[in-house]
């Protein structure tokens, strides 16, 4: 790979940090989020020739990390991992489980929009560019998805529900 490998090595810390943040919003522990981010970056390296030239390379990596995190959450066997200490662990854990379940029930495009917009911290314009759809489509998918999520999780669900803090 040569020059391509050098480019990947150069951007790895930034890409890993973005992947970790996105995965951490879905998974309960930093260790699980690190695993999901590492898997996402391994997939990125495998497809680096294609990914390196993408206009929204970071969004591609975040989407892969989110998919890895959702897969990990769905495939858990036995009791879920204990969440890292947070102010009210019972409420936060319940919300995370409900969000993961509700996200997995959304149509693919709505799930992608929510993941990139709220978990990946991308603007609606960046999401539109990353998915190859219009900004209005992003807004419609986000509104429909949030409506479905509120019906499933509860009416108090907002954008801040996806935050780690």
Contact map, one row per residue, 1 for C-alpha under 8 A:
111110000000000000000000000000000000000000000000000000000000000000000000000000000000000000000000000000000000000000000000000000000000000000000000000000000000000000000
111111000000000000000000000000000000000000000000000000000000000000000000000000000000000000000000000000000000000000000000000000000000000000000000000000000000000000000
111111100000000000000000000000000000000000000000000000000000000000000000000000000000000000000000000000000000000000000000000000000000000000000000000000000000000000000
111111110000000000000000000000000000000000000001100000000000000000000000000000000000000000000000000000000000000000000000000000000000000000000000000000000000000000000
111111111000000000000000000000000000000000000000000000000000000000000000000000000000000000000000000000000000000000000000000000000000000000000000000000000000000000000
011111111100000000000000000000000000000000000000000000000000000000000000000000000000000000000000000000000000000000000000000000000000000000000000000000000000000000000
001111111110000000000000000000000000000000000000000000000000000000000000000000000000000000000000000000000000000000000000000000000000000000000000000000000000000000000
000111111111000000000000000000000000000000001001000100000000000000000000000000000000000000000000000000000000000000000000000000000000000000000000000000000000000000000
000011111111100000000000000000000000000000000000000000000000000000000000000000000000000000000000000000000000000000000000000000000000000000000000000000000000000000000
000001111111100000000000000000000000000000000000000000000000000000000000000000000000000000000000000000000000000000000000000000000000000000000000000000000000000000000
000000111111111000000000000000000000000000000000000000000000000000000000000000000000000000000000000000000000000000000000000000000000000000000000000000000000000000000
000000011111111100000000000000000000000010000000000000000000000000000000000000000000000000000000000000000000000000000000000000000000000000000000000000000000000000000
000000001111111110000000000000000000000000000000000000000000000000000000000000000000000000000000000000000000000000000000000000000000000000000000000000000000000000000
000000000011111111000000000000000000000000000000000000000000000000000000000000000000000000000000000000000000000000000000000000000000000000000000000000000000000000000
000000000011111111100000000000000000000010000000000000000100100000000000000000000000000000000000000000000000000000000000000000000000000000000000000000000000000000000
000000000001111111110000000000000000110010000000000000000000000000000000000000000000000000000000000000000000000000000000000000000000000000000000000000000000000000000
000000000000111111111000000000000000000000000000000000000000000000000000000000000000000000000000000000000000000000000000000000000000000000000000000000000000000000000
000000000000011111111100000000000000000000000000000000000100110000000000000000000000000000000000000000000000000000000001000000000000000000000000000000000000000000000
000000000000001111111110000000000001100110000000000000000000110011000000000000000000000000000000000000000000000000000000000000000000000000000000000000000000000000000
000000000000000111111111000000001101100000000000000000000000000010000000000000000000000000000000000000000000000000000000000000000000000000000000000000000000000000000
000000000000000011111111100000001000000000000000000000000000000000000000000000000000000000000000000000000000000000000011000000000000000000000000000000000000000000000
000000000000000001111111110000000000000000000000000000000000010011000000000000000000000000000000000000000000000000000011000000000000000000000000000000000000000000000
000000000000000000111111111000001101100000000000000000000000000011011000000000000000000000000000000000000000000000000000000000000000000000000000000000000000000000000
000000000000000000011111111111011000000000000000000000000000000000000000000000000000000000000000000000000000000000000000000000000000000000000000000000000000000000010
000000000000000000001111111100000000000000000000000000000000000000000000000000000000000000000000000000000000000000000010000000000000000000000000000000000000000001110
000000000000000000000111111100000000000000000000000000000000000001001100100000000000000000000001000100000000000000000000000000000000000000000000000000000000000000000
000000000000000000000011111111011000000000000000000000000000000000001000100000000000000000000001000000000000000000000000000000000000000000000000000000000000000000000
000000000000000000000001111111011000000000000000000000000000000000000000000000001111000000001001000000000000000000000000000000000000000000000000000000000000000000000
000000000000000000000001001111111000000000000000000000000000000000000000000000001111000000000000000000000000000000000000000000000000000000000000000000000000000000000
000000000000000000000001001111111100000000000000000000000000000000000000000000000001000000000000000000000000000000000000000000000000000000000000000000000000000000000
000000000000000000000000000011111110000000000000000000000000000000000000000000000000000000000000000000000000000000000000000000000000000000000000000000000000000000000
000000000000000000000001001111111111000000000000000000000000000000001000000000000000000000000000000000000000000000000000000000000000000000000000000000000000000000000
000000000000000000011011001111111111100000000000000000000000000000001000000000000000000000000000000000000000000000000000000000000000000000000000000000000000000000000
000000000000000000010010000001111111110000000000000000000000000000000000000000000000000000000000000000000000000000000000000000000000000000000000000000000000000000000
000000000000000000000000000000111111111000000000000000000000000000000000000000000000000000000000000000000000000000000000000000000000000000000000000000000000000000000
000000000000000000110010000000011111111100000000000000000000000011011001000000000000000000000000000000000000000000000000000000000000000000000000000000000000000000000
000000000000000100110010000000001111111110000000000000000000000010010000000000000000000000000000000000000000000000000000000000000000000000000000000000000000000000000
000000000000000100000000000000000111111111000000000000000000000000000000000000000000000000000000000000000000000000000000000000000000000000000000000000000000000000000
000000000000000000000000000000000011111111100000000000000000000010010000000000000000000000000000000000000000000000000000000000000000000000000000000000000000000000000
000000000000000000100000000000000001111111110000000000000000100110010000000000000000000000000000000000000000000000000000000000000000000000000000000000000000000000000
000000000001001100100000000000000000111111111000000000000000100000000000000000000000000000000000000000000000000000000000000000000000000000000000000000000000000000000
000000000000000000000000000000000000011111111100000000000000000000000000000000000000000000000000000000000000000000000000000000000000000000000000000000000000000000000
000000000000000000000000000000000000001111111110000000000000000100000000000000000000000000000000000000000000000000000000000000000000000000000000000000000000000000000
000000000000000000000000000000000000000111111111001000000000100000000000000000000000000000000000000000000000000000000000000000000000000000000000000000000000000000000
000000010000000000000000000000000000000011111111000000000000000000000000000000000000000000000000000000000000000000000000000000000000000000000000000000000000000000000
000000000000000000000000000000000000000001111111000000000000000000000000000000000000000000000000000000000000000000000000000000000000000000000000000000000000000000000
000000000000000000000000000000000000000000111111111000000000000000000000000000000000000000000000000000000000000000000000000000000000000000000000000000000000000000000
000100010000000000000000000000000000000000011111111100000000000000000000000000000000000000000000000000000000000000000000000000000000000000000000000000000000000000000
000100000000000000000000000000000000000000000011111110000000000000000000000000000000000000000000000000000000000000000000000000000000000000000000000000000000000000000
000000000000000000000000000000000000000000000011111111000000000000000000000000000000000000000000000000000000000000000000000000000000000000000000000000000000000000000
000000000000000000000000000000000000000000010011111111001001000000000000000000000000000000000000000000000000000000000000000000000000000000000000000000000000000000000
000000010000000000000000000000000000000000000001111111001000000000000000000000000000000000000000000000000000000000000000000000000000000000000000000000000000000000000
000000000000000000000000000000000000000000000000111111101000000000000000000000000000000000000000000000000000000000000000000000000000000000000000000000000000000000000
000000000000000000000000000000000000000000000000011111111000000000000000000000000000000000000000000000000000000000000000000000000000000000000000000000000000000000000
000000000000000000000000000000000000000000000000000011111000000000000000000000000000000000000000000000000000000000000000000000000100000000000000000000000000000000000
000000000000000000000000000000000000000000000000000001111111000000000000000000000000000000000000000000000000000000000000000001001100000000000000000000000000000000000
000000000000000000000000000000000000000000000000001111111111100000000000000000000000000000000000000000000000000000000000000000000000000000000000000000000000000000000
000000000000001001000000000000000000000000000000000000011111110000000000000000000000000000000000000000000000000000000000000000000000000000000000000000000000000000000
000000000000000000000000000000000000000000000000000000011111111000000000000000000000000000000000000000000000000000010001010000100100000000000000000000000000000000000
000000000000000000000000000000000000000000000000001000011111111100000000000000000000000000000000000000000000000000000000000000000100000000000000000000000000000000000
000000000000001001100000000000000000000110010000000000001111111110000000000000000000000000000000000000000000000000000000000000000000000000000000000000000000000000000
000000000000000001100100000000000000000000000000000000000111111111000000000000000000000000000000000000000000000000010001000000000000000000000000000000000000000000000
000000000000000000000000000000000000000000000000000000000011111111100000000000000000000000000000000000000000000100110001000000000000000000000000000000000000000000000
000000000000000000000000000000000000000100100000000000000001111111110000000000000000000000000000000000000000000000000000000000000000000000000000000000000000000000000
000000000000000000110110000000000001101100000000000000000000111111111000000000000000000000000000000000000000000000000000000000000000000000000000000000000000000000000
000000000000000000100110010000000001000000000000000000000000011111111100000000000000000000000000000000000000000000100010000000000000000000000000000000000000000000000
000000000000000000000000000000000000000000000000000000000000001111111110000000000000000000000000000000000000000000000000000000000000000000000000000000000000000000000
000000000000000000000010000000000001101100000000000000000000000111111111000000000000000000000000000000000000000000000000000000000000000000000000000000000000000000000
000000000000000000000010011000011001000000000000000000000000000011111111100000000000000000000000000000000000000000000000000000000000000000000000000000000000000000000
000000000000000000000000010000000000000000000000000000000000000001111111110000000000000000000000000100010000000000000000000000000000000000000000000000000000000000000
000000000000000000000000000000000000000000000000000000000000000000111111111000000000000000000000000000000000000000000000000000000000000000000000000000000000000000000
000000000000000000000000000000000001000000000000000000000000000000011111111100000000000000000000000000000000000000000000000000000000000000000000000000000000000000000
000000000000000000000000011000000000000000000000000000000000000000001111111100000000000000000000000100000000000000000000000000000000000000000000000000000000000000000
000000000000000000000000000000000000000000000000000000000000000000000111111100000000000000000000000000000000000000000000000000000000000000000000000000000000000000000
000000000000000000000000000000000000000000000000000000000000000000000011111110000000000000000000000000000000000000000000000000000000000000000000000000000000000000000
000000000000000000000000000000000000000000000000000000000000000000000001111111110000000000000000000000000000000000000000000000000000000000000000000000000000000000000
000000000000000000000000000000000000000000000000000000000000000000000000001111110000000000000000000000000000000000000000000000000000000000000000000000000000000000000
000000000000000000000000000000000000000000000000000000000000000000000000000111110000000000000000000000000000000000000000000000000000000000000000000000000000000000000
000000000000000000000000000000000000000000000000000000000000000000000000000111111000000000000000000000000000000000000000000000000000000000000000000000000000000000000
000000000000000000000000000000000000000000000000000000000000000000000000000111111100000000000000000000000000000000000000000000000000000000000000000000000000000000000
000000000000000000000000000110000000000000000000000000000000000000000000000000111110000000000000000000000000000000000000000000000000000000000000000000000000000000000
000000000000000000000000000110000000000000000000000000000000000000000000000000011111000000000000000000000000000000000000000000000000000000000000000000000000000000000
000000000000000000000000000110000000000000000000000000000000000000000000000000001111110010001000000000000000000000000000000000000000000000000000000000000000000000000
000000000000000000000000000111000000000000000000000000000000000000000000000000000111110000000000000000000000000000000000000000000000000000000000000000000000000000000
000000000000000000000000000000000000000000000000000000000000000000000000000000000011111010000000000000000000000000000000000000000000000000000000000000000000000000000
000000000000000000000000000000000000000000000000000000000000000000000000000000000011111110010000000000000000000000000000000000000000000000000000000000000000000000000
000000000000000000000000000000000000000000000000000000000000000000000000000000000000111110000000000000000000000000000000000000000000000000000000000000000000000000000
000000000000000000000000000000000000000000000000000000000000000000000000000000000000011111110000000000000000000000000000000000000000000000000000000000000000000000000
000000000000000000000000000000000000000000000000000000000000000000000000000000000010111111111000000000000000000000000000000000000000000000000000000000000000000000000
000000000000000000000000000000000000000000000000000000000000000000000000000000000000000111111100000000000000000000000000000000000000000000000000000000000000000000000
000000000000000000000000000000000000000000000000000000000000000000000000000000000000000111111110000000000000000000000000000000000000000000000000000000000000000000000
000000000000000000000000000000000000000000000000000000000000000000000000000000000000010111111111000000000000000000000000000000000000000000000000000000000000000000000
000000000000000000000000000100000000000000000000000000000000000000000000000000000010000011111111100000000000000000000000000000000000000000000000000000000000000000000
000000000000000000000000000000000000000000000000000000000000000000000000000000000000000001111111110000000000000000000000000000000000000000000000000000000000000000000
000000000000000000000000000000000000000000000000000000000000000000000000000000000000000000111111111000000000000000000000000000000000000000000000000000001000000000000
000000000000000000000000011100000000000000000000000000000000000000000000000000000000000000011111111100000000000000000000000000000000000000000000000000000000000000000
000000000000000000000000000000000000000000000000000000000000000000000000000000000000000000001111111110000000000000000000000000000000000000000000000000000000000000000
000000000000000000000000000000000000000000000000000000000000000000000000000000000000000000000111111111000000000000000000000000000000000000000000000000011000000000000
000000000000000000000000000000000000000000000000000000000000000000000000000000000000000000000011111111100000000000000000000000000000000000000000000010001000000000000
000000000000000000000000010000000000000000000000000000000000000000000100100000000000000000000001111111110000000000000000000000000000000000000000000000000000000000000
000000000000000000000000000000000000000000000000000000000000000000000000000000000000000000000000111111111000000000000000000000000000000000000000000000000000000000000
000000000000000000000000000000000000000000000000000000000000000000000000000000000000000000000000011111111100000000000000000000000000000000000000000010011000000000000
000000000000000000000000000000000000000000000000000000000000000000000000000000000000000000000000001111111100001000000000000000000000000000000000000010000000000000000
000000000000000000000000000000000000000000000000000000000000000000000100000000000000000000000000000111111100001000000000000000000000000000000000000000000000000000000
000000000000000000000000000000000000000000000000000000000000000000000000000000000000000000000000000011111110000000000000000000000000000000000000000000000000000000000
000000000000000000000000000000000000000000000000000000000000000000000000000000000000000000000000000001111111011000000000000000000000000000000000100100000000000000000
000000000000000000000000000000000000000000000000000000000000000000000000000000000000000000000000000000001111111000000000000000000000000000000000000000000000000000000
000000000000000000000000000000000000000000000000000000000000000000000000000000000000000000000000000000000111111100000000000000000000000000000000000000000000000000000
000000000000000000000000000000000000000000000000000000000000000000000000000000000000000000000000000000000011111110000000000000000000000000001000000000000000000000000
000000000000000000000000000000000000000000000000000000000000000000000000000000000000000000000000000000000111111111000000000000000000000000001101100000000000000000000
000000000000000000000000000000000000000000000000000000000000000000000000000000000000000000000000000000110111111111100000000000000000000000000000100000000000000000000
000000000000000000000000000000000000000000000000000000000000001000000000000000000000000000000000000000000001111111110000000000000000000000000000000000000000000000000
000000000000000000000000000000000000000000000000000000000000000000000000000000000000000000000000000000000000111111111000000000100000000001001100000000000000000000000
000000000000000000000000000000000000000000000000000000000000000000000000000000000000000000000000000000000000011111111110000000000000000000000100100000000000000000000
000000000000000000000000000000000000000000000000000000000000001001000000000000000000000000000000000000000000001111111111000000000000000000000000000000000000000000000
000000000000000000000000000000000000000000000000000000000010011000000000000000000000000000000000000000000000000111111111110000100000000000000000000000000000000000000
000000000000000000000000000000000000000000000000000000000000000000000000000000000000000000000000000000000000000011111111111100100000000000000000000000000000000000000
000000000000000000000000000000000000000000000000000000000000000000000000000000000000000000000000000000000000000001111111110000000000000000000000000000000000001001000
000000000000000000001100100000000000000000000000000000000000000001000000000000000000000000000000000000000000000001111111100000000000000000000000000000000000000001100
000000000000000001001100000000000000000000000000000000000010011000000000000000000000000000000000000000000000000000111111110000000000000000000000000000000000000000000
000000000000000000000000000000000000000000000000000000000000000000000000000000000000000000000000000000000000000000011111111000000000000000000000000000000000000000000
000000000000000000000000000000000000000000000000000000000010000000000000000000000000000000000000000000000000000000011101111111100000000000000000000000000000000000000
000000000000000000000000000000000000000000000000000000000000000000000000000000000000000000000000000000000000000000001000111111100000000000000000000000000000000000000
000000000000000000000000000000000000000000000000000000000000000000000000000000000000000000000000000000000000000000001000011111110000001001100000000000000000000000000
000000000000000000000000000000000000000000000000000000000000000000000000000000000000000000000000000000000000000000000000011111111000001000000000000000000000000000000
000000000000000000000000000000000000000000000000000000010000000000000000000000000000000000000000000000000000000000000000011111111100000000000000000000000000000000000
000000000000000000000000000000000000000000000000000000000010000000000000000000000000000000000000000000000000000010011000011111111110001001000000000000000000000000000
000000000000000000000000000000000000000000000000000000000000000000000000000000000000000000000000000000000000000000000000000111111111111011000000000000000000000000000
000000000000000000000000000000000000000000000000000000010000000000000000000000000000000000000000000000000000000000000000000011111111110000000000000000000000000000000
000000000000000000000000000000000000000000000000000000110011000000000000000000000000000000000000000000000000000000000000000001111111000000000000000000000000000000000
000000000000000000000000000000000000000000000000000000000000000000000000000000000000000000000000000000000000000000000000000000111111100000000000000000000000000000000
000000000000000000000000000000000000000000000000000000000000000000000000000000000000000000000000000000000000000000000000000000011111110000000000000000000000000000000
000000000000000000000000000000000000000000000000000000000000000000000000000000000000000000000000000000000000000000000000000000011011111011000000000000000000000000000
000000000000000000000000000000000000000000000000000000000000000000000000000000000000000000000000000000000000000000000000000000011001111111000000000000000000000000000
000000000000000000000000000000000000000000000000000000000000000000000000000000000000000000000000000000000000000000000000000110110000111111100000000000000000000000000
000000000000000000000000000000000000000000000000000000000000000000000000000000000000000000000000000000000000000000000000000000000000011111110000000000000000000000000
000000000000000000000000000000000000000000000000000000000000000000000000000000000000000000000000000000000000000000000000000000010000111111111000000000000000000000000
000000000000000000000000000000000000000000000000000000000000000000000000000000000000000000000000000000000000000010000000000100110000111111111100000000000000000000000
000000000000000000000000000000000000000000000000000000000000000000000000000000000000000000000000000000000000000000000000000100000000001111111110000000000000000000000
000000000000000000000000000000000000000000000000000000000000000000000000000000000000000000000000000000000000000000000000000000000000000111111111000000000000000000000
000000000000000000000000000000000000000000000000000000000000000000000000000000000000000000000000000000000000110010000000000000000000000011111111100000000000000000000
000000000000000000000000000000000000000000000000000000000000000000000000000000000000000000000000000000000000010011000000000000000000000001111111110000000000000000000
000000000000000000000000000000000000000000000000000000000000000000000000000000000000000000000000000000000000000000000000000000000000000000111111111000000000000000000
000000000000000000000000000000000000000000000000000000000000000000000000000000000000000000000000000000000000010000000000000000000000000000011111111100000000000000000
000000000000000000000000000000000000000000000000000000000000000000000000000000000000000000000000000000000100011001000000000000000000000000001111111110000000000000000
000000000000000000000000000000000000000000000000000000000000000000000000000000000000000000000000000000000000000000000000000000000000000000000111111111000000010000000
000000000000000000000000000000000000000000000000000000000000000000000000000000000000000000000000000000000000000000000000000000000000000000000011111111100000000000000
000000000000000000000000000000000000000000000000000000000000000000000000000000000000000000000000000000000100000000000000000000000000000000000001111111110000000000000
000000000000000000000000000000000000000000000000000000000000000000000000000000000000000000000000001001100000000000000000000000000000000000000000111111111100100000000
000000000000000000000000000000000000000000000000000000000000000000000000000000000000000000000000000000000000000000000000000000000000000000000000011111111111100000000
000000000000000000000000000000000000000000000000000000000000000000000000000000000000000000000000000000000000000000000000000000000000000000000000001111111110000000000
000000000000000000000000000000000000000000000000000000000000000000000000000000000000000000000000010001000000000000000000000000000000000000000000000111111100000000000
000000000000000000000000000000000000000000000000000000000000000000000000000000000000000000000010011001000000000000000000000000000000000000000000000011111110100000000
000000000000000000000000000000000000000000000000000000000000000000000000000000000000000000000000000000000000000000000000000000000000000000000000000011111111100000000
000000000000000000000000000000000000000000000000000000000000000000000000000000000000000000000000000000000000000000000000000000000000000000000000000001101111100000000
000000000000000000000000000000000000000000000000000000000000000000000000000000000000000000000000000000000000000000000000000000000000000000000000000001000111110000000
000000000000000000000000000000000000000000000000000000000000000000000000000000000000000000000000000000000000000000000000000000000000000000000000000011001111111110000
000000000000000000000000000000000000000000000000000000000000000000000000000000000000000000000000000000000000000000000000000000000000000000000000010000000001111111000
000000000000000000000000000000000000000000000000000000000000000000000000000000000000000000000000000000000000000000000100000000000000000000000000000000000000111111100
000000000000000000000000000000000000000000000000000000000000000000000000000000000000000000000000000000000000000000000000000000000000000000000000000000000000111111100
000000000000000000000000000000000000000000000000000000000000000000000000000000000000000000000000000000000000000000000000000000000000000000000000000000000000111111100
000000000000000000000000100000000000000000000000000000000000000000000000000000000000000000000000000000000000000000000110000000000000000000000000000000000000011111110
000000000000000000000000100000000000000000000000000000000000000000000000000000000000000000000000000000000000000000000010000000000000000000000000000000000000001111111
000000000000000000000001100000000000000000000000000000000000000000000000000000000000000000000000000000000000000000000000000000000000000000000000000000000000000001111
000000000000000000000000000000000000000000000000000000000000000000000000000000000000000000000000000000000000000000000000000000000000000000000000000000000000000000111
